[in-house]
């Protein structure tokens, strides 16, 4: 053996072998620790994805989404991959709904400004902030109804301006 040629005694040999064994154990522990950290991160990512998906369902008042697996099976990576398409779809739906809310709220602000007699209105509908935790179709419909009411009020005001004394003759439920 090498140690015989070098002239190391038995004690030195055992010390070197113990050092090698300890280094191997350290490398193994480090690999196991890294695997545990990776597993914990995957568990957290999966929990975060599921929580975000549930939040988006509630925010948009959706009951469920076709394509979302009801029961998650497989490895953590497979589970993450299985929820990812449904989560992407919900994010897209949220963005689209926010655009709808911004458009309606921007129109409401514009017509409200016109009714209030403001001669200039800065169209900042792209800067309208969508507030609240309700992006449901029901809430959007409420805003659309408010917009319709304001549009009717604006038309009635114009009509009464052009034809004095006729505002009283217009039915209150008339829509233009």
Contact map, one row per residue, 1 for C-alpha under 8 A:
11111000000000000000000000000000000000000000000000000000000000000000000000000000000000000000000000000000000000000000000000000000000000000000000000000000000000000000000000000000
11111100000000000000000000000000000000000000000000000000000000000000000000000000000000000000000000000000000000000000000000000000000000000000000000000000000000000000000000000000
11111111100010000000000000000000000000000000000000000000000000000000000000000000000000000000000000000000000000000000000000000000000000000000000000000000000000000000000000000000
11111111100000000000000000000000000000000000000000000000000000000000000000000000000000000000000000000000000000000000000000000000000000000000000000000000000000000000000000000000
11111110000000000000000000000000000000000000000000000000000000000000000000000000000000000000000000000000000000000000000000000000000000000000000000000000000000000000000000000000
01111111000000000000000000000000000000000000000000000000000000000000000000000000000000000000000000000000000000000000000000000000000000000000000000000000000000000000000000000000
00111111100000000000000000000000000000000000000000000000000000000000000000000000000000000000000000000000000000000000000000000000000000000000000000000000000000000000000000000000
00110111110110000000000000000000000000000000000000000000000000000000000000000000000000000000000000000000000000000000000000000000000000000000000000000000000000000000000000000000
00110011111110000000000000000000000000000000000000000000000000000000000000000000000000000000000000000000000000000000000000000000000000000000000000000000000000000000000000000000
00000001111111000000000000000000000000000000000000000000000000000000000000000000000000000000000000000000000000000000000000000000000000000000000000000000000000000000000000000000
00000000111111100000000000000000000000000000000000000000000000000000000000000000000000000000000000000000000000000000000000000000000000000000000000000000000000000000000000000000
00000001111111110000000000000000000000000000000000000000000000000000000000000000000000000000000000000000000000000000000000000000000000000000000000000000000000000000000000000000
00100001111111111000000000000000000000000000000000000000000000000000000000000000000000000000000000000000000000000000000000000000000000000000000000000000000000000000000000000000
00000000011111111100000000000000000000000000000000000000000000000000000000000000000000000000000000000000000000000000000000000000000000000000000000000000000000000000000000000000
00000000001111111110000000000000000000000000000000000000000000000000000000000000000000000000000000000000000000000000000000000000000000000000000000000000000000000000000000000000
00000000000111111111000000000000000000000000000000000000000000000000000000000000000000000000000000000000000000000000000000000000000000000000000000000000000000000000000000000000
00000000000011111111100000000000000000000000000000000000000000000000000000000000000000000000000000000000000000000000000000000000000000000000000000000000000000000000000000000000
00000000000001111111110000000000000000000000000000000000000000000000000000000000000000000000000000000000000000000000000000000000000000000000000000000000000000000000000000000000
00000000000000111111111000000000000000000000000000000000000000000000000000000000000000000000000000000000000000000000000000000000000000000000000000000000000000000000000000000000
00000000000000011111111100000000000000000000000000000000000000000000000000000000000000000000000000000000000000000000000000000000000000000000000000000000000000000000000000000000
00000000000000001111111110000000000000000000000000000000000000000000000000000000000000000000000000000000000000000000000000000000000000000000000000000000000000000000000000000000
00000000000000000111111111000000000000000000000000000000000000000000000000000000000000000000000000000000000000000000000000000000000000000000000000000000000000000000000000000000
00000000000000000011111111100000000000000000000000000000000000000000000000000000000000000000000000000000000000000000000000000000000000000000000000000000000000000000000000000000
00000000000000000001111111110000000000000000000000000000000000000000000000000000000000000000000000000000000000000000000000000000000000000000000000000000000000000000000000000000
00000000000000000000111111111000000000000000000000000000000000000000000000000000000000000000000000000000000000000000000000000000000000000000000000000000000000000000000000000000
00000000000000000000011111111100000000000000000000000000000000000000000000000000000000000000000000000000000000000000000000000000000000000000000000000000000000000000000000000000
00000000000000000000001111111110000000000000000000000000000000000000000000000000000000000000000000000000000000000000000000000000000000000000000000000000000000000000000000000000
00000000000000000000000111111111000000000000000000000000000000000000000000000000000000000000000000000000000000000000000000000000000000000000000000000000000000000000000000000000
00000000000000000000000011111111100000000000000000000000000000000000000000000000000000000000000000000000000000000000000000000000000000000000000000000000000000000000000000000000
00000000000000000000000001111111110000000000000000000000000000000000000000000000000000000000000000000000000000000000000000000000000000000000000000000000000000000000000000000000
00000000000000000000000000111111111000000000000000000000000000000000000000000000000000000000000000000000000000000000000000000000000000000000000000000000000000000000000000000000
00000000000000000000000000011111111100000000000000000000000000000000000000000000000000000000000000000000000000000000000000000000000000000000000000000000000000000000000000000000
00000000000000000000000000001111111110000000000000000000000000000000000000000000000000000000000000000000000000000000000000000000000000000000000000000000000000000000000000000000
00000000000000000000000000000111111111000000000000000000000000000000000000000000000000000000000000000000000000000000000000000000000000000000000000000000000000000000000000000000
00000000000000000000000000000011111111100000000000000000000000000000000000000000000000000000000000000000000000000000000000000000000000000000000000000000000000000000000000000000
00000000000000000000000000000001111111110000000000000000000000000000000000000000000000000000000000000000000000000000000000000000000000000000000000000000000000000000000000000000
00000000000000000000000000000000111111111000000000000000000000000000000000000000000000000000000000000000000000000000000000000000000000000000000000000000000000000000000000000000
00000000000000000000000000000000011111111100000000000000000000000000000000000000000000000000000000000000000000000000000000000000000000000000000000000000000000000000000000000000
00000000000000000000000000000000001111111110000000000000000000000000000000010000000000000000000000000000000000000000000000000000000000000000000000000000000000000000000000000000
00000000000000000000000000000000000111111111000000000000000000000000000000000000000000000000000000000000000000000000000000000000000000000000000000000000000000000000000000000000
00000000000000000000000000000000000011111111100000000000000000000000000000000000000000000000000000000000000000000000000000000000000000000000000000000000000000000000000000000000
00000000000000000000000000000000000001111111110000000000000000000000000000011000000000000000000000000000000000000000000000000000000000000000000000000000000000000000000000000000
00000000000000000000000000000000000000111111111000000000000000000000000000010000000000000000000000000000000000000000000000000000000000000000000000000000000000000000000000000000
00000000000000000000000000000000000000011111111100000000000000000000000000000000000000000000000000000000000000000000000000000000000000000000000000000000000000000000000000000000
00000000000000000000000000000000000000001111111110000000000000000000000000000001000000000000000000000000000000000000000000000000000000000000000000000000000000000000000000000000
00000000000000000000000000000000000000000111111111000000000000000000000000010011000000000000000000000000000000000000000000000000000000000000000000000000000000000000000000000000
00000000000000000000000000000000000000000011111111100000000000000000000000000000000000000000000000000000000000000000000000000000000000000000000000000000000000000000000000000000
00000000000000000000000000000000000000000001111111110000000000000000000000000000000000000000000000000000000000000000000000000000000000000000000000000000000000000000000000000000
00000000000000000000000000000000000000000000111111111000000000000000000000000001001100100000000000000000000000000000000000000000000000000000000000000000000000000000000000000000
00000000000000000000000000000000000000000000011111111100000000000000000000000000001000000000000000000000000000000000000000000000000000000000000000000000000000000000000000000000
00000000000000000000000000000000000000000000001111111110000000000000000000000000000000000000000000000000000000000000000000000000000000000000000000000000000000000000000000000000
00000000000000000000000000000000000000000000000111111111000000000000000000000000000000100000000000000000000000000000000000000000000000000000000000000000000000000000000000000000
00000000000000000000000000000000000000000000000011111111100000000000000000000000000001100100000000000000000000000000000000000000000000000000000000000000000000000000000000000000
00000000000000000000000000000000000000000000000001111111110000000000000000000000000000000000000000000000000000000000000000000000000000000000000000000000000000000000000000000000
00000000000000000000000000000000000000000000000000111111111000000000000000000000000000000000000000000000000000000000000000000000000000000000000000000000000000000000000000000000
00000000000000000000000000000000000000000000000000011111111100000000000000000000000000000110010000000000000000000000000000000000000000000000000000000000000000000000000000000000
00000000000000000000000000000000000000000000000000001111111111110000000000000000000000000100000000000000000000000000000000000000000000000000000000000000000000000000000000000000
00000000000000000000000000000000000000000000000000000111111111100000000000000000000000000000000000000000000000000000000000000000000000000000000000000000000000000000000000000000
00000000000000000000000000000000000000000000000000000011111111000000000000000000000000000000000000000000000000000000000000000000000011110000000000000000000000000000000000000000
00000000000000000000000000000000000000000000000000000001111111000000000000000000000000000000010000000000000000000000000000000000000001111000000000000000000000000000000000000000
00000000000000000000000000000000000000000000000000000000111111100000000000000000000000000000000000000000000000000000000000000000000001111000000000000000000000000000000000000000
00000000000000000000000000000000000000000000000000000000111111111000000000000000000000000000000000000000000000000000000000000000000000010000000000000000000000000000000000000000
00000000000000000000000000000000000000000000000000000000110011111000000000000000000000000000000000000000000000000000000000000000000000000000000000000000000000000000000000000000
00000000000000000000000000000000000000000000000000000000100001111101000000000000000000000000000000000000000000000000000000000000000000000000000000000000000000000000000000000000
00000000000000000000000000000000000000000000000000000000000001111111000000000000000001000000000000000000000000000000000000000000000000000000000000000000000000000000000000000000
00000000000000000000000000000000000000000000000000000000000000011111000000000000000001000000000000000000000000000000000000000000000000000000000000000000000000000000000000000000
00000000000000000000000000000000000000000000000000000000000000001111100000000000000011000000000000000000000000000000000000000000000000000000000000000000000000000000000000000000
00000000000000000000000000000000000000000000000000000000000000011111110000000000011011000000000000000000000000000000000000000000000000000000000000000000000000000000000000000000
00000000000000000000000000000000000000000000000000000000000000000011111100000000011000000000000000000000000000000000000000000000000000000000000000000000000000000000000000000000
00000000000000000000000000000000000000000000000000000000000000000001111100000000000000000000000000000000000000000000000000000000000000000000000000000000000000000000000000000000
00000000000000000000000000000000000000000000000000000000000000000000111110000000000000000000000000000000000000000000000000000000000000000000000000000000000000000000000000000000
00000000000000000000000000000000000000000000000000000000000000000000111111000010010000000000000000000000000000000000000000000000000000000000000000000000000000000000000000000000
00000000000000000000000000000000000000000000000000000000000000000000001111100110000000000000000000000000000000000000000000000000000000000000000000000000000000000000000000000000
00000000000000000000000000000000000000000000000000000000000000000000000111110110000000000000000000000000000000000000000000000000000000000000000000000000000000000000000000000000
00000000000000000000000000000000000000000000000000000000000000000000000011111110000000000000000000000000000000000000000000000000000000000000000000000000000000000000000000000000
00000000000000000000000000000000000000100110010000000000000000000000000001111111000000000000000000000000000000000000000000000000000000000000000000000000000000000000000000000000
00000000000000000000000000000000000000000100000000000000000000000000000000111111100000000000000000000000000000000000000000000000000000000000000000000000000000000000000000000000
00000000000000000000000000000000000000000000000000000000000000000000000011111111110000000000000000000000000000000000000000000000000000000000000000000000000000000000000000000000
00000000000000000000000000000000000000000000010000000000000000000000000111111111111000000000000000000000000000000000000000000000000000000000000000000000000000000000000000000000
00000000000000000000000000000000000000000000110010000000000000000000000000011111111100000000000000000000000000000000000000000000000000000000000000000000000000000000000000000000
00000000000000000000000000000000000000000000000000000000000000000000000000001111111110000000000000000000000000000000000000000000000000000000000000000000000000000000000000000000
00000000000000000000000000000000000000000000000000000000000000000001100100000111111111000000000000000000000000000000000000000000000000000000000000000000000000000000000000000000
00000000000000000000000000000000000000000000000011000000000000000001100000000011111111100000000000000000000000000000000000000000000000000000000000000000000000000000000000000000
00000000000000000000000000000000000000000000000010000000000000000000000000000001111111110000000000000000000000000000000000000000000000000000000000000000000000000000000000000000
00000000000000000000000000000000000000000000000000000000000000000011000000000000111111111000000000000000000000000000000000000000000000000000000000000000000000000000000000000000
00000000000000000000000000000000000000000000000000001000000000001111000000000000011111111100000000000000000000000000000000000000000000000000000000000000000000000000000000000000
00000000000000000000000000000000000000000000000010011000000000000000000000000000001111111110000000000000000000000000000000000000000000000000000000000000000000000000000000000000
00000000000000000000000000000000000000000000000000000000000000000000000000000000000111111111000000000000000000000000000000000000000000000000000000000000000000000000000000000000
00000000000000000000000000000000000000000000000000000000000000000000000000000000000011111111100000000000000000000000000000000000000000000000000000000000000000000000000000000000
00000000000000000000000000000000000000000000000000001001100000000000000000000000000001111111110000000000000000000000000000000000000000000000000000000000000000000000000000000000
00000000000000000000000000000000000000000000000000000001000000000000000000000000000000111111111000000000000000000000000000000000000000000000000000000000000000000000000000000000
00000000000000000000000000000000000000000000000000000000000000000000000000000000000000011111111100000000000000000000000000000000000000000000000000000000000000000000000000000000
00000000000000000000000000000000000000000000000000000000000000000000000000000000000000001111111110000000000000000000000000000000000000000000000000000000000000000000000000000000
00000000000000000000000000000000000000000000000000000001000100000000000000000000000000000111111111000000000000000000000000000000000000100000000000000000000000000000000000000000
00000000000000000000000000000000000000000000000000000000000000000000000000000000000000000011111111100000000000000000000000000000000000000000000000000000000000000000000000000000
00000000000000000000000000000000000000000000000000000000000000000000000000000000000000000001111111110000000000000000000000000000000000000000000000000000000000000000000000000000
00000000000000000000000000000000000000000000000000000000000000000000000000000000000000000000111111111000000000000000000000000000000000100000000000000000000000000000000000000000
00000000000000000000000000000000000000000000000000000000000000000000000000000000000000000000011111111100000000000000000000000000010000100000000000000000000000000000000000000000
00000000000000000000000000000000000000000000000000000000000000000000000000000000000000000000001111111110000000000000000000000000000000000000000000000000000000000000000000000000
00000000000000000000000000000000000000000000000000000000000000000000000000000000000000000000000111111111000000000000000000000000000000000001000000000000000000000000000000000000
00000000000000000000000000000000000000000000000000000000000000000000000000000000000000000000000011111111100000000000000000000000010000100001001000000000000000000000000000000000
00000000000000000000000000000000000000000000000000000000000000000000000000000000000000000000000001111111110000000000000000001101110000000000000000000000000000000000000000000000
00000000000000000000000000000000000000000000000000000000000000000000000000000000000000000000000000111111111000000000000000001100000000000000000000000000000000000000000000000000
00000000000000000000000000000000000000000000000000000000000000000000000000000000000000000000000000011111111100000000000000000000000000000000001100100000000000000000000000000000
00000000000000000000000000000000000000000000000000000000000000000000000000000000000000000000000000001111111110000000000000001001000000000000001000000000000000000000000000000000
00000000000000000000000000000000000000000000000000000000000000000000000000000000000000000000000000000111111111000000000000111101000000000000000000000000000000000000000000000000
00000000000000000000000000000000000000000000000000000000000000000000000000000000000000000000000000000011111111100000000000001000000000000000000000100000000000000000000000000000
00000000000000000000000000000000000000000000000000000000000000000000000000000000000000000000000000000001111111110000000000000000000000000000000001100100000000000000000000000000
00000000000000000000000000000000000000000000000000000000000000000000000000000000000000000000000000000000111111111000000000000000000000000000000000000000000000000000000000000000
00000000000000000000000000000000000000000000000000000000000000000000000000000000000000000000000000000000011111111100000010100000000000000000000000000000000000000000000000000000
00000000000000000000000000000000000000000000000000000000000000000000000000000000000000000000000000000000001111111110000000000000000000000000000000000110010000000000000000000000
00000000000000000000000000000000000000000000000000000000000000000000000000000000000000000000000000000000000111111111000000000000000000000000000000000100000000000000000000000000
00000000000000000000000000000000000000000000000000000000000000000000000000000000000000000000000000000000000011111111110010000000000000000000000000000000000000000000000000000000
00000000000000000000000000000000000000000000000000000000000000000000000000000000000000000000000000000000000001111111111010000000000000000000000000000000010000000000000000000000
00000000000000000000000000000000000000000000000000000000000000000000000000000000000000000000000000000000000000111111110000000000000000000000000000000000010000000000000000000000
00000000000000000000000000000000000000000000000000000000000000000000000000000000000000000000000000000000000000011111110000000000000000000000000000000000000000000000000000000000
00000000000000000000000000000000000000000000000000000000000000000000000000000000000000000000000000000000000000001111111000000000000000000000000000000000000000000000000000000000
00000000000000000000000000000000000000000000000000000000000000000000000000000000000000000000000000000000000000001111111110000000000000000000000000000000000000000000000000000000
00000000000000000000000000000000000000000000000000000000000000000000000000000000000000000000000000000000000000000100111110000000000000000000000000000000000000000000000000000000
00000000000000000000000000000000000000000000000000000000000000000000000000000000000000000000000000000000000000000000011111000000000000000000000000000000000000000000000000000000
00000000000000000000000000000000000000000000000000000000000000000000000000000000000000000000000000000000000001001100011111100000000000000000000000000000000000000000000000000000
00000000000000000000000000000000000000000000000000000000000000000000000000000000000000000000000000000000000000000000000111110000000000000000000000000000000000000000000000000000
00000000000000000000000000000000000000000000000000000000000000000000000000000000000000000000000000000000010001000000000011111000000000000000000000000000000000000000000000000000
00000000000000000000000000000000000000000000000000000000000000000000000000000000000000000000000000000000010000000000000001111111000000000000000000000000000000000000000000000000
00000000000000000000000000000000000000000000000000000000000000000000000000000000000000000000000000000110111000000000000000111111000000000000000000000000000000000000000000000000
00000000000000000000000000000000000000000000000000000000000000000000000000000000000000000000000000000110010000000000000000011111000000000000000000000000000000000000000000000000
00000000000000000000000000000000000000000000000000000000000000000000000000000000000000000000000000000000000000000000000000011111100000000000000000000000000000000000000000000000
00000000000000000000000000000000000000000000000000000000000000000000000000000000000000000000000000000100110000000000000000011111110000000000000000000000000000000000000000000000
00000000000000000000000000000000000000000000000000000000000000000000000000000000000000000000000000000100000000000000000000000011111000000000000000000000000000000000000000000000
00000000000000000000000000000000000000000000000000000000000000000000000000000000000000000000000001001100000000000000000000000001111100000000000000000000000000000000000000000000
00000000000000000000000000000000000000000000000000000000000000000000000000000000000000000000000000000000000000000000000000000000111110000000000000000000000000000000000000000000
00000000000000000000000000000000000000000000000000000000000000000000000000000000000000000000000000000000000000000000000000000000011111100000000000000000000000000000000000000000
00000000000000000000000000000000000000000000000000000000001000000000000000000000000000000000000000000000000000000000000000000000001111100000000000000000000000000000000000000000
00000000000000000000000000000000000000000000000000000000001110000000000000000000000000000000000000000000000000000000000000000000000111110010000000000000000000000000000000000000
00000000000000000000000000000000000000000000000000000000001110000000000000000000000000000000010011001000000000000000000000000000000111111011000000000000000000000000000000000000
00000000000000000000000000000000000000000000000000000000001111000000000000000000000000000000000000000000000000000000000000000000000001111111000000000000000000000000000000000000
00000000000000000000000000000000000000000000000000000000000110000000000000000000000000000000000000000000000000000000000000000000000000111111100000000000000000000000000000000000
00000000000000000000000000000000000000000000000000000000000000000000000000000000000000000000000000000000000000000000000000000000000000011111110000000000000000000000000000000000
00000000000000000000000000000000000000000000000000000000000000000000000000000000000000000000000000000000000000000000000000000000000001111111111000000000000000000000000000000000
00000000000000000000000000000000000000000000000000000000000000000000000000000000000000000000000000011000000000000000000000000000000000111111111100000000000000000000000000000000
00000000000000000000000000000000000000000000000000000000000000000000000000000000000000000000000000000000000000000000000000000000000000001111111110000000000000000000000000000000
00000000000000000000000000000000000000000000000000000000000000000000000000000000000000000000000000000000000000000000000000000000000000000111111111000000000000000000000000000000
00000000000000000000000000000000000000000000000000000000000000000000000000000000000000000000000000001001100000000000000000000000000000000011111111100000000000000000000000000000
00000000000000000000000000000000000000000000000000000000000000000000000000000000000000000000000000000001000000000000000000000000000000000001111111110000000000000000000000000000
00000000000000000000000000000000000000000000000000000000000000000000000000000000000000000000000000000000000000000000000000000000000000000000111111111000000000000000000000000000
00000000000000000000000000000000000000000000000000000000000000000000000000000000000000000000000000000000000100000000000000000000000000000000011111111100000000000000000000000000
00000000000000000000000000000000000000000000000000000000000000000000000000000000000000000000000000000001001100000000000000000000000000000000001111111110000000000000000000000000
00000000000000000000000000000000000000000000000000000000000000000000000000000000000000000000000000000000000000000000000000000000000000000000000111111111000000000000000000000000
00000000000000000000000000000000000000000000000000000000000000000000000000000000000000000000000000000000000000000000000000000000000000000000000011111111100000000000000000000000
00000000000000000000000000000000000000000000000000000000000000000000000000000000000000000000000000000000000100110000000000000000000000000000000001111111110000000000000000000000
00000000000000000000000000000000000000000000000000000000000000000000000000000000000000000000000000000000000000100000000000000000000000000000000000111111111000000000000000000000
00000000000000000000000000000000000000000000000000000000000000000000000000000000000000000000000000000000000000000000000000000000000000000000000000011111111100000000000000000111
00000000000000000000000000000000000000000000000000000000000000000000000000000000000000000000000000000000000000000000000000000000000000000000000000001111111110000000000000000000
00000000000000000000000000000000000000000000000000000000000000000000000000000000000000000000000000000000000000100110000000000000000000000000000000000111111111000000000000000000
00000000000000000000000000000000000000000000000000000000000000000000000000000000000000000000000000000000000000000000000000000000000000000000000000000011111111100000000000000001
00000000000000000000000000000000000000000000000000000000000000000000000000000000000000000000000000000000000000000000000000000000000000000000000000000001111111110000001001000000
00000000000000000000000000000000000000000000000000000000000000000000000000000000000000000000000000000000000000000000000000000000000000000000000000000000111111111000001000000000
00000000000000000000000000000000000000000000000000000000000000000000000000000000000000000000000000000000000000000000000000000000000000000000000000000000011111111100000000000000
00000000000000000000000000000000000000000000000000000000000000000000000000000000000000000000000000000000000000000000000000000000000000000000000000000000001111111110011000000000
00000000000000000000000000000000000000000000000000000000000000000000000000000000000000000000000000000000000000000000000000000000000000000000000000000000000111111111111000000000
00000000000000000000000000000000000000000000000000000000000000000000000000000000000000000000000000000000000000000000000000000000000000000000000000000000000011111111000000000000
00000000000000000000000000000000000000000000000000000000000000000000000000000000000000000000000000000000000000000000000000000000000000000000000000000000000001111111000000000000
00000000000000000000000000000000000000000000000000000000000000000000000000000000000000000000000000000000000000000000000000000000000000000000000000000000000000111111110000000000
00000000000000000000000000000000000000000000000000000000000000000000000000000000000000000000000000000000000000000000000000000000000000000000000000000000000000011111111000000000
00000000000000000000000000000000000000000000000000000000000000000000000000000000000000000000000000000000000000000000000000000000000000000000000000000000000000010011111110000000
00000000000000000000000000000000000000000000000000000000000000000000000000000000000000000000000000000000000000000000000000000000000000000000000000000000000000110011111111000000
00000000000000000000000000000000000000000000000000000000000000000000000000000000000000000000000000000000000000000000000000000000000000000000000000000000000110110001111111000000
00000000000000000000000000000000000000000000000000000000000000000000000000000000000000000000000000000000000000000000000000000000000000000000000000000000000000000000111111100000
00000000000000000000000000000000000000000000000000000000000000000000000000000000000000000000000000000000000000000000000000000000000000000000000000000000000000000000111111100000
00000000000000000000000000000000000000000000000000000000000000000000000000000000000000000000000000000000000000000000000000000000000000000000000000000000000100000000011111110100
00000000000000000000000000000000000000000000000000000000000000000000000000000000000000000000000000000000000000000000000000000000000000000000000000000000000000000000000111111100
00000000000000000000000000000000000000000000000000000000000000000000000000000000000000000000000000000000000000000000000000000000000000000000000000000000000000000000000001111100
00000000000000000000000000000000000000000000000000000000000000000000000000000000000000000000000000000000000000000000000000000000000000000000000000000000000000000000000000111110
00000000000000000000000000000000000000000000000000000000000000000000000000000000000000000000000000000000000000000000000000000000000000000000000000000001000000000000000001111111
00000000000000000000000000000000000000000000000000000000000000000000000000000000000000000000000000000000000000000000000000000000000000000000000000000001000000000000000000001111
00000000000000000000000000000000000000000000000000000000000000000000000000000000000000000000000000000000000000000000000000000000000000000000000000000001001000000000000000000111
